Amino acid sequence: MLDLKKLEQAINMLSADKKLEKDKIVEIIEAALKTAYKKAFDARDEEVIAKVDMETGEVEISIEKTVVKEVETPAREISFEELWDDADGFSEGDVIEIDVTDTLDEVGGVEGFGRIAAGAAKQVIMQKLGESEKEKIYDLFKNKKWEIINMRVEMLEWGKVILDYNGNRVPLVKSEQWFRDKFVAGSRVYVYVAEAEMSETSGPKIILSRKNPELVSELFKVYVPELTDGTINIEAIVRNPGIKTKMVVSSNYEEIDPVGTLVGQKWMRVKSVMDELFGEKIDIIPYDDDFRNIVKKSLSPAEVDHVEIDEEEELAKVFVRPSQRAKALGRTGSNINLASRLLGYTISLEESDKPDEVPEEDAQS
């Protein structure tokens, strides 16, 4: 008979704060027995089945095999010849369970085997608890994909930020952070739920992000109700996290200015979003039926003289004066690259035939 108290004690030591249900405890114990058997009998390739009666402590270990005419994989298959008198009761392809509980005598019987299982239980318990925790987090986020959530910073750990959501710890990995993020334990931040998936092979996967451009879109929805009710639309958005976001916005009503609506009185709305992004700049560009006007404004703060569009090549030739070229390019080309991504066009800077304006004081001298 198995000493269940020893196994349950090992489980309780590692999962005191997890409140595991009874069926989960049975699942963990049976998984530990299975692991222990494979280790004790070098049966890593066998399909081992372990069953335990939690009331009596009775243990049953069996090996699952498929009936075949000719055995190619001894660990998983059994021939009709090996079945002896029982062969007539089976057909090729049948799966049978072979009771091997008696072999436990080789390791001190069920009691001795229980001591081996208790040692193996630690690894199994940690694995099962990890899986259980991931499933719990997945259940919390599965209906929040592509939304933003305001979460409290729990702690900082080797570049990884641990966030608290309704008493649950969720990591924000370093690859989804950006350099302007200033995390302080106890403060609150918005994060974007970029992924909430369940895979049959790897299990639940939750990705929280501070880099995704949709974080900016969703932040504007917090402060601009006109985006939620459909009065204003974000037509396109691109982002260089920590540096700048560019977005094209439109209105469903001619009398409503989409840029002014997002900016707000005294810049309060856009400033609120920028504060959430720790000062990231935001260029808001009004939609225009004339694509050339969108191109011009996408290169803000540069002043563009005129634009030529090649729709077939998806190329925009932009003519600027020499004094505006650096502004159009931005530091290390960041401004023109962001504008190109926003528009889906290659932007070629050309020198305008208009001369640079001469400052008034220079002209007088």
N, C-alpha and C positions, 0 to 999 in steps of 0.2 A: 504494500500500500504506500502511496506517495505522501510524504509529509508536506501537505499543502501550506502549512503555516510558514515554513521556511521560504517557499517561493513567494507567497503573498507578502511576507516581510520585506523581501528584496524589492518587490514591486512598490510597496508603500514608501520605502526609503527614497525611491527615485521619483515618485509621482504623487507626493503628499498634497501638492497644490493643484493637481490636475483633475481631481474628482472623477476618476474612471468608473464607468458603469461595469456591472458584473460581467456582461457578455464580452466586454473589451478585455477584462482581466483573464477570462477563460481563453480568449484568442491569443493573448500574450503568452500565457502558460503553455498552451499547445504549440505555439511557434517556438518557444524555448526548448520544449521537449524534442521537437523535430530537429532543431539545430544541434542539440546535445547528442541525439542519436547519430546524426550524420558525422559528427566529430568523433564520437566514441568508436564507431564501426567503419570509419572511412567510407561512408556511403554518400559522398557528395553528389553523385550522379543519379542516385535513386530518387524516386518520387515517394517520399516518406509522408505518412499520415499519422498524426498523433491525436488521440482523443483522451480526455480526462473527465471523470465524473467528480464534480466539485463537492458532492455530498459525501461520497465514500472515499475519494482519493484513488479509486481504481484507474489504472492507466492501460491503454491499449495502443500498441504500435503496429502499424502494418505498412507493407510496401505495395505500391500500385504498379501493376505490369499489364502489358497488352499481349494477348494470345496471338502467336504467329506460327506459321509452318516452319520457318527457318529463322533462328535468332541471329540478328546482326548487332543489336545493342543489348547485351546481357543485363545491364542495369535497369532497363526499361521494358524488356520483352521476355516472354516465356514460351517455350514450345509445347506442343501437345504431348510429346514424350515425357516432359518434366511433370506434366499434370497427372500422369499415371491413370488410375481408375477414374479420375474426375474428368478426363479429357472429353468423354462423350457428352458432357453437359455444357460444353462451350463451343463457340464458333470463332473462326479467325476474325480478329479485330475486337473481340470482347475485352473489356478492361476488368481485371480482377484485383482484389485486395488480399495479400498474403500476410497472415498474422505472424509477426515476429516478436511478440511480447516475451516469449520464453527466452529469447537470446539475451535479455537483460540480465540473466543470471551470470553472464560472463563479466559483468561490471558491478557485481554485488547486488543483483536483483533490483526491484523497483526502488527500494529505499536508497541503495547506492547510486542508482541512476539518477535519482532525484537530486542528490548532491551535485552531480555533474551538471544537471539541468539548471540548478540554482546559479552555478557559475556562468553558464551560457546565457542565462536570463537577462543579465545586465545589458549585454549588447542588443539583444532583441527588444528589451523594454525601451531603451533609448531610441531605437529605430522606430518602434511603434508609436512612442510618444511624439516623436518628430512628425510622423505622418499624420497623427491625430491633430496635432497643432496646425499643420498646414491645411488640413481639411476644414478646420474650424475657421481659419482666416479666410479661406476661399468662400465659405458660406457667407461671411460678412461682406465680401466685396463682389460676389458674382453678379449682383444686380446694379453695380455702381460703375461698370466699365464705361470709359469716356466721360466720366464726371470728375469734378474736383471735390475734395474733402478737406475741411479744416481740421488739422490734427495737432496734438501737443507733442513737443520735443521731449522725449523721455531721457535719452542719454546719447552721448557721442562715443563711438567705439571704433578706433582705427580707420577713420575715414567714412565709416558707415554710421548713418544716423538712425537711431531707434525711435520710432514714433509710437505714440499711444493712441489707440482708437477703441473707445468703450472698454478700457481695461485690458486690451490686447496689444501686444508688442508687434510692430510691423517694421521691417527694415526699409530704409531708403538708401539704396546702394550708391556707391561713389560715382559710378558711370551715369547715373541719372541726376546728379547734382551739377552745379556750375559754380564758378569761382566767386561770384558775388553773393552767394547764399551765406547768410550769417546765422548759424544755428546756435541757439542758447537754450540749455536745459530749462524747461518750464515755459518757454515761449510757444506760440502757435504759428503754424505755417499752412498754406494751401498746397496740396499735391494733386497731381492729375493721375487718375487710374488708367494707365496706358494699356494694361493687359490684365485680364482675369479669365484664365482658361483652365480646363481640366483635361489632362492628357492621360491616355490609357497606359502609356509607358513611363512617363516621368511624374505623373500625379498633378496636383494643383500648382498653378504658377500665377503669382501676383506681381506685377511690376508697377511701382509708384514712380512718378517722374516730376522733376522740377525743370526739365529741359525741353519737354515737348511743346511745340508752338500752340497746341490746343489749350495748354494751361492759361495762356494769355486770353484766348477767346472766352474761356469759361469764367475767368476773373472779371472780364468786362460784363458778363451776364449778371454777376453779383451786384455790380454798381449801376448797370444801365438796364432798367426794366424794358425799355423799348426793343432790346435785342431778344428778350424772352417772348414778348407778345407779337413779334414779327414785323414791327414797324421799321426796324433797322436790320440790315443783313450784313454779315461779314462775307464778302465774296471770295477773298483769298487772304492767306496769312503765311508769312515765313518769319523765321527767327534765327538770330545768332545769339544764343543764350548769354545773358550777362552784358551784351553789347547793345543790340538794337532789334526791335521787331518792326516789320513793315506790314501794313494791312490795307486792303481795298474794301471800302464800305459803301453801301447803297441804301436808299430809302424807298419805301413803297408809296410815299406821298411826296409830291413835288414841293409842298410848303414846308417840309421838315428837312433840315440840314443834317445829314448823317454824321459829318465830322463834328459839327458843333454839339450834337447830341452826345457823342462819345466823350468829347472833351469836357462838357459840363460847364456850369457857371464858375468863373474864376479858376478854371482848369481842375476843379475838384474831383471829377470822375476819373479822368486819365491819371491824375496825380495819385489817387487811391490805388490804382492798378500798379503804377510805377513804384509806389512804396512797398507793395507786396512783392515786387520783383527787385527790391533793394536798389532802385535807381536806374534800371534798364530803360533806355530811350525807346520811344514808340512813335513811328511815323504813320499817321492816319491819312489815307489818300481817298478822295471821293471818286466813286465810279463815274465814268463819262462814256457816252456813246462813241466819242472820237478817241480811239485807242491811243493816239499820239499824245493827247492830254494826260492820260494816265502814265505814259512813259515819262513825260516831263516831270510830273510831280513825284514819281517813284525815285528820282535821283536827287530829291531834296537833301541838303540845303543848296545844291548847285542850281544856278539859273541856266536853263536850256533855251537856245535861240529857236531851233526847229528840229523836227524829227521826220525821218523817212522810214516807212515800214515796208519790208519785203515779207509778205505773208507766206509765200511758198517756202522760203528759206528760214522762216521764223527769226528774222533778223531786224533789229531796230538800229538805224544809224542816227546817232544823237550828236548834234552840232552844238559845241560849247566854245566860249572864248577861252583863251589860255588861262586867264585868272580863275576860271571856274572848273578847270580840269581836275585839280586836286580834290575839290569838294565833291565832284561827281564820282571820283574813284573811291574816296574814303581811305582811311588808314589801311595799308596793305591790300587795297582793292575791295574792302569789305562792303562799301556802300553799293558799288556797281554790281557786285556778285549777288548781294541780297535782292537788289532790284530785278536782276535777271531771273533769279529763282521765283520771285513773285509773279512776274509776267509770263514766264515760260518762253522767253525770247532771249537770243544772244544780243547783247548790247555792244555796239561798236562806237567808241568815242571819236568824233571827227572835229577838226578845228573849224570854227565858224569863220565866215568871211567878214563878220562884223568886228570892228576893232574894240579892244578893251576900253571901257569908260575911263577917262582921265579924271582923278580927283579934282574937285573945284579949286583947291588952293594951289595945285600944281599948274592948272590951266591959267590962273591969274599971274603966276610968276613967269 
